[in-house]
Amino acid sequence: MAIFTEKGQGASLSETALSIIGSGMRVVGDITADGVVKVEGTVVGTIRAGRQVLVAKGGEVEGDIVTREVIIGGEVRGTVLADERAEIQTGSTVHGDVTCKRLLVQEGGEVNGVVRMGERASVEPSAQSATLAAS
């Protein structure tokens, strides 16, 4: 599903593209998208989105999330890397590390892992792993 704009107005199509993993749907494998990925069902694998990842209430991700902005209302079991912002909503849980420039954890939201914030925090997971392995 995509949002269409008049030629020359608004963002490019790839920046506004929306991919939805619907409730009751289970995807096993990695997902790569230029725009927004919304997870209402279950994803087992890494999600890479150019703009945003939304994990809705009841949505589950068993794998890493790499994006510019992430909003979590469900459950994530894996590393979350957001270049800009991460939001953990009430009743949601992250079982893994969170790396971002800005973080909002609403009351009742949980992060069970290490939180890294700031300008230097947004590093690809492979670079972090290589740094840890060299230590």
C-alpha positions as CSV (number, residue, x, y, z in Angstrom):
1,M,0.0,0.0,0.0
2,A,1.4,3.4,-0.9
3,I,0.3,7.0,-0.4
4,F,0.2,8.9,-3.6
5,T,0.9,12.6,-3.9
6,E,0.8,15.0,-6.8
7,K,3.9,15.2,-8.9
8,G,6.4,17.6,-7.3
9,Q,4.7,17.8,-4.0
10,G,5.5,16.0,-0.7
11,A,7.9,13.2,-0.1
12,S,9.0,10.7,-2.7
13,L,6.9,7.5,-3.0
14,S,9.6,5.3,-1.3
15,E,9.7,7.6,1.7
16,T,5.9,7.3,2.2
17,A,5.5,3.6,1.3
18,L,3.7,1.6,4.0
19,S,4.2,-2.1,4.4
20,I,1.9,-3.9,6.9
21,I,2.3,-7.3,8.5
22,G,-1.3,-7.8,9.5
23,S,-2.7,-9.3,12.7
24,G,-2.6,-13.1,12.5
25,M,0.2,-13.0,9.9
26,R,3.6,-14.6,10.6
27,V,6.6,-13.7,8.5
28,V,9.8,-15.7,8.8
29,G,12.8,-14.0,7.2
30,D,14.3,-10.6,6.9
31,I,12.3,-7.6,5.8
32,T,13.9,-4.6,4.0
33,A,11.8,-1.5,3.1
34,D,12.5,2.1,2.1
35,G,9.5,3.6,3.9
36,V,7.5,2.5,6.9
37,V,7.0,-1.1,8.2
38,K,4.0,-1.7,10.6
39,V,3.9,-5.0,12.4
40,E,0.5,-6.1,13.8
41,G,1.3,-9.8,13.5
42,T,4.7,-11.6,14.1
43,V,8.0,-11.2,12.3
44,V,10.9,-13.7,12.9
45,G,13.9,-12.0,11.4
46,T,15.6,-8.6,11.0
47,I,13.5,-5.6,9.9
48,R,15.3,-2.8,8.1
49,A,13.2,0.3,7.2
50,G,14.5,3.5,5.8
51,R,12.0,5.7,7.6
52,Q,10.2,4.0,10.5
53,V,9.2,0.7,12.1
54,L,5.9,0.5,14.1
55,V,5.2,-2.5,16.3
56,A,1.6,-2.3,17.1
57,K,0.0,-3.5,20.4
58,G,-0.1,-7.3,20.0
59,G,2.6,-7.2,17.4
60,E,5.8,-9.3,17.9
61,V,9.3,-9.1,16.5
62,E,11.8,-11.9,17.2
63,G,14.9,-10.3,15.6
64,D,16.7,-7.0,15.2
65,I,15.1,-3.7,14.1
66,V,17.3,-1.2,12.2
67,T,15.6,2.1,11.1
68,R,15.5,5.9,11.6
69,E,12.6,5.9,14.1
70,V,10.9,3.0,15.9
71,I,7.7,3.0,17.9
72,I,7.0,-0.1,19.9
73,G,3.6,-0.9,21.3
74,G,4.0,-4.7,21.3
75,E,7.0,-7.0,22.1
76,V,10.5,-7.1,20.6
77,R,13.1,-9.8,21.3
78,G,16.2,-8.5,19.7
79,T,18.4,-5.4,19.3
80,V,16.8,-2.1,18.4
81,L,18.9,0.4,16.4
82,A,17.2,3.7,15.6
83,D,19.3,6.5,14.0
84,E,17.0,9.2,15.5
85,R,14.3,8.2,18.0
86,A,12.9,5.2,19.8
87,E,9.6,5.1,21.7
88,I,8.6,2.3,24.0
89,Q,4.9,2.7,24.8
90,T,2.9,1.6,27.9
91,G,2.5,-2.1,28.1
92,S,5.2,-2.9,25.6
93,T,8.5,-4.8,26.2
94,V,11.9,-4.9,24.6
95,H,14.1,-7.9,25.5
96,G,17.4,-6.6,24.1
97,D,19.6,-3.6,23.7
98,V,18.3,-0.2,22.4
99,T,20.6,2.2,20.6
100,C,19.3,5.6,19.6
101,K,19.8,9.4,19.8
102,R,16.6,10.1,21.7
103,L,14.5,7.7,23.8
104,L,11.0,7.9,25.2
105,V,9.8,5.1,27.6
106,Q,6.2,5.7,28.7
107,E,5.2,4.6,32.2
108,G,4.6,0.8,32.0
109,G,7.0,0.3,29.1
110,E,10.0,-2.0,29.7
111,V,13.5,-2.3,28.3
112,N,15.3,-5.4,29.5
113,G,18.8,-4.7,28.0
114,V,21.5,-2.0,27.6
115,V,20.4,1.4,26.5
116,R,22.9,3.5,24.5
117,M,22.0,7.1,23.6
118,G,23.6,10.1,21.9
119,E,25.3,11.1,18.7
120,R,27.8,8.2,18.7
121,A,25.2,5.6,19.7
122,S,23.8,5.1,16.1
123,V,26.2,2.5,14.9
124,E,25.3,-0.5,12.7
125,P,25.1,-3.8,14.7
126,S,27.9,-5.4,12.7
127,A,30.2,-2.5,13.6
128,Q,29.2,-2.9,17.3
129,S,29.8,-6.7,17.1
130,A,33.2,-6.2,15.5
131,T,34.2,-3.7,18.2
132,L,33.1,-6.1,21.0
133,A,34.8,-9.0,19.4
134,A,38.1,-7.1,19.2
135,S,37.9,-6.2,22.9
